[in-house]
């Protein structure tokens, strides 16, 4: 924990130094807004499934919040370090590199809360009919779901980054993963709008628990039973992804050492 705090502090100093860049990154997350415009146009003639115009607004604004609070891009640094050999110097430190990358992934979150908090209040004032549950218990459960979503995404991205032990550029795999994530998580299309057979499959995959589940929770569309089951499944995926990550790390590190790196 002391090492994580130290790494977090170093990464936080970079965030403060380049805070304007963080704001720019936040503003470039426009996919939910593009999809919102498309669905609002479609919904002019009437509701689409259980989604009317205000429900679409509630959904995609919530998706914007979830994406900002769980998104991470450390794989570019990781890919560069593995290709250029900088990882060797990191391995000489008395801590697992996962601590550094996790601290780096989390370092911008307090700053994003500082920006998104007032922005969310403004959204609630501008759209009085916004379907968000903002009572203390709902917000606590929402934050819990965000933590699970962040861990799943971190472990997914870190595991993809570890493929750099075998291939030249892991970013190509990350691009394919992001395409799958965008469709299967509810980031582009609410999962409720998929045919039942496809939707039921997507509900079992980890992608739902990185986006759709926190969004649905914030919108108050889930019962207590569904919330409990959802959080349980979410953390089962966290455990499974962590086990996979450690297995890939051990095998990759042996290969890395075997070639003299």
C-alpha positions in Angstrom: 0.0 0.0 0.0 2.9 2.4 0.8 4.3 1.7 -2.7 1.0 2.3 -4.3 0.5 5.6 -2.5 4.0 6.7 -3.5 3.4 5.8 -7.2 -0.1 7.4 -7.0 1.5 10.6 -5.7 4.1 10.7 -8.5 1.4 10.1 -11.1 -0.9 12.7 -9.5 1.8 15.3 -9.8 1.9 14.7 -13.5 -1.9 15.0 -13.7 -1.7 18.4 -12.0 1.1 19.5 -14.3 -0.9 18.5 -17.4 -4.4 19.1 -16.1 -5.4 21.0 -19.2 -4.6 17.8 -21.2 -6.8 15.7 -18.9 -9.7 18.1 -19.5 -9.1 17.8 -23.3 -9.1 14.0 -22.9 -12.4 14.2 -21.1 -13.9 16.4 -23.8 -12.8 14.0 -26.5 -15.0 11.2 -25.2 -17.8 12.0 -27.6 -19.1 8.6 -28.7 -22.0 8.6 -26.1 -23.0 12.0 -27.3 -22.9 11.0 -31.0 -25.1 7.9 -30.2 -27.4 10.1 -28.1 -28.0 12.4 -31.0 -28.7 9.4 -33.3 -31.2 7.8 -30.8 -32.9 11.1 -30.1 -33.6 11.4 -33.8 -35.0 7.9 -33.9 -37.1 8.4 -30.8 -38.8 11.5 -32.2 -41.5 9.1 -33.6 -42.0 7.4 -30.3 -40.2 5.2 -27.7 -37.7 2.6 -28.7 -38.4 -0.4 -26.5 -38.5 1.0 -23.0 -36.5 4.1 -23.9 -38.1 7.5 -24.6 -36.1 10.6 -25.3 -35.5 11.5 -21.7 -34.4 7.9 -20.9 -31.9 8.1 -23.8 -30.5 11.4 -22.4 -30.3 9.8 -18.9 -28.5 6.8 -20.3 -25.9 8.4 -22.4 -25.1 11.1 -19.9 -24.6 8.4 -17.3 -22.4 6.5 -19.8 -20.3 9.6 -20.2 -19.8 9.7 -16.4 -19.0 6.0 -16.2 -16.5 6.1 -19.1 -14.7 9.1 -17.6 -14.4 7.4 -14.2 -13.4 4.0 -15.5 -11.5 4.6 -18.7 -7.7 4.2 -18.8 -5.0 4.5 -21.4 -1.8 3.3 -19.6 -1.4 0.5 -22.3 0.4 3.0 -24.5 3.1 3.6 -21.9 3.2 -0.1 -21.2 3.5 -1.0 -24.9 6.3 1.5 -25.3 8.3 0.3 -22.3 8.1 -3.3 -23.4 9.2 -2.5 -27.0 12.0 -0.2 -26.0 13.3 -2.4 -23.1 12.4 0.1 -20.3 10.5 -2.6 -18.6 13.9 -4.1 -17.5 14.6 -1.1 -15.3 11.1 -1.3 -13.8 11.7 -5.0 -12.9 14.8 -4.0 -10.9 12.5 -2.1 -8.5 11.3 -3.9 -5.4 7.7 -4.0 -6.4 5.5 -5.6 -9.1 5.0 -3.3 -12.1 1.2 -3.8 -11.7 1.4 -1.4 -8.7 2.8 1.4 -10.9 0.3 0.9 -13.7 -2.7 0.7 -11.4 -1.6 3.9 -9.6 -1.1 5.5 -13.0 -4.6 4.4 -14.1 -6.2 5.7 -10.9 -4.3 9.0 -10.7 -6.6 11.1 -12.8 -9.8 9.9 -11.1 -9.8 12.6 -8.3 -9.4 15.3 -10.9 -12.2 13.9 -13.0 -14.5 13.8 -9.9 -13.7 17.5 -9.4 -14.8 18.2 -13.0 -17.7 15.7 -13.3 -19.3 16.5 -9.9 -20.4 20.1 -10.7 -21.1 19.0 -14.3 -23.5 16.3 -13.1 -25.3 18.8 -10.8 -25.7 21.1 -13.8 -27.1 18.2 -15.8 -29.7 17.5 -13.1 -30.7 21.2 -13.1 -30.8 21.5 -16.9 -32.8 18.2 -17.3 -35.3 18.1 -14.4 -36.6 14.7 -15.7 -33.2 13.1 -15.7 -33.7 9.5 -14.6 -30.9 9.3 -12.1 -31.1 7.9 -8.5 -29.0 10.3 -6.4 -30.0 9.2 -2.9 -27.1 8.3 -0.6 -27.6 4.5 -0.8 -27.9 4.5 -4.6 -24.8 6.7 -5.0 -22.8 4.4 -2.6 -23.9 1.3 -4.7 -23.0 3.2 -7.9 -19.5 4.0 -6.6 -19.1 0.3 -5.6 -20.0 -0.7 -9.1 -17.6 1.9 -10.5 -14.8 0.3 -8.5 -15.6 -3.1 -9.9 -15.8 -1.8 -13.4 -12.5 0.0 -13.1 -10.7 -3.2 -11.8 -12.1 -5.3 -14.6 -11.0 -2.8 -17.2 -7.6 -2.4 -15.7 -7.0 -6.1 -15.5 -8.2 -6.6 -19.1 -6.0 -3.8 -20.4 -3.0 -4.9 -18.4 -3.4 -8.5 -19.6 -3.6 -7.3 -23.2 -0.5 -5.3 -22.6 1.3 -8.4 -21.3 0.9 -9.9 -24.8 3.8 -7.7 -25.7 6.0 -10.5 -24.3 5.1 -12.5 -27.4 4.1 -9.9 -30.1 5.6 -6.7 -31.4 2.6 -4.4 -30.6 -0.1 -5.2 -28.1 -2.0 -2.0 -29.2 -3.4 -3.9 -32.2 -5.1 -6.4 -29.8 -6.3 -3.4 -27.7 -7.9 -1.9 -30.7 -9.9 -5.1 -31.4 -10.7 -5.3 -27.7 -12.1 -1.8 -27.6 -14.3 -2.5 -30.6 -15.8 -5.5 -28.8 -16.1 -3.5 -25.6 -18.0 -0.7 -27.3 -20.6 -3.1 -28.6 -20.9 -5.6 -25.8 -20.8 -3.3 -22.8 -23.7 -1.0 -23.7 -21.3 1.9 -24.4 -22.8 2.5 -27.9 -26.2 0.7 -27.7 -28.1 -0.1 -24.5 -28.1 -3.8 -24.0 -31.9 -3.8 -23.4 -32.3 -3.0 -27.1 -30.6 -6.2 -28.3 -32.7 -9.2 -29.2 -33.3 -11.3 -26.0 -31.0 -14.2 -27.0 -28.0 -11.8 -27.6 -28.8 -9.7 -24.6 -28.9 -12.8 -22.3 -25.4 -13.8 -23.5 -24.0 -10.2 -23.1 -25.3 -10.1 -19.5 -23.0 -13.0 -18.6 -19.9 -11.5 -20.2 -17.6 -9.1 -18.2 -18.2 -6.2 -20.6 -21.7 -5.5 -19.2 -20.2 -4.9 -15.8 -17.8 -2.3 -17.0 -20.5 0.0 -18.4 -24.1 -1.0 -18.7 -24.4 -2.3 -15.1 -23.2 0.9 -13.4 -25.3 3.0 -15.8 -28.5 1.0 -15.1 -27.8 1.2 -11.4 -27.4 5.0 -11.5 -30.7 5.2 -13.5 -32.5 3.2 -10.9 -33.5 0.5 -13.4 -32.4 -2.4 -11.2 -34.1 -4.1 -8.3 -32.3 -4.8 -5.0 -31.9 -8.5 -6.1 -30.5 -7.5 -9.5 -28.0 -5.1 -7.8 -26.8 -7.7 -5.4 -26.4 -10.4 -8.1 -24.8 -7.8 -10.5 -22.2 -6.7 -7.9 -21.4 -10.4 -7.1 -20.9 -11.3 -10.8 -18.8 -8.2 -11.2 -16.4 -9.2 -8.5 -16.3 -12.8 -9.7 -15.1 -11.4 -13.0 -12.5 -9.3 -11.1 -11.2 -12.4 -9.4 -11.1 -14.4 -12.7 -9.4 -11.6 -14.6 -6.8 -11.2 -11.8 -6.1 -15.0 -11.9 -5.7 -14.9 -15.7 -3.5 -11.8 -15.4 -1.1 -13.4 -12.9 -0.8 -16.6 -15.1 0.0 -14.6 -18.2 2.5 -12.4 -16.2 4.4 -15.4 -14.9 4.6 -17.1 -18.3 5.5 -13.8 -20.1 8.2 -12.9 -17.5 9.9 -16.3 -18.0 10.0 -15.8 -21.7 11.3 -12.2 -21.2 14.1 -13.5 -19.0 14.9 -16.4 -21.3 15.8 -14.1 -24.2 18.2 -12.1 -22.0 16.0 -8.9 -21.6 
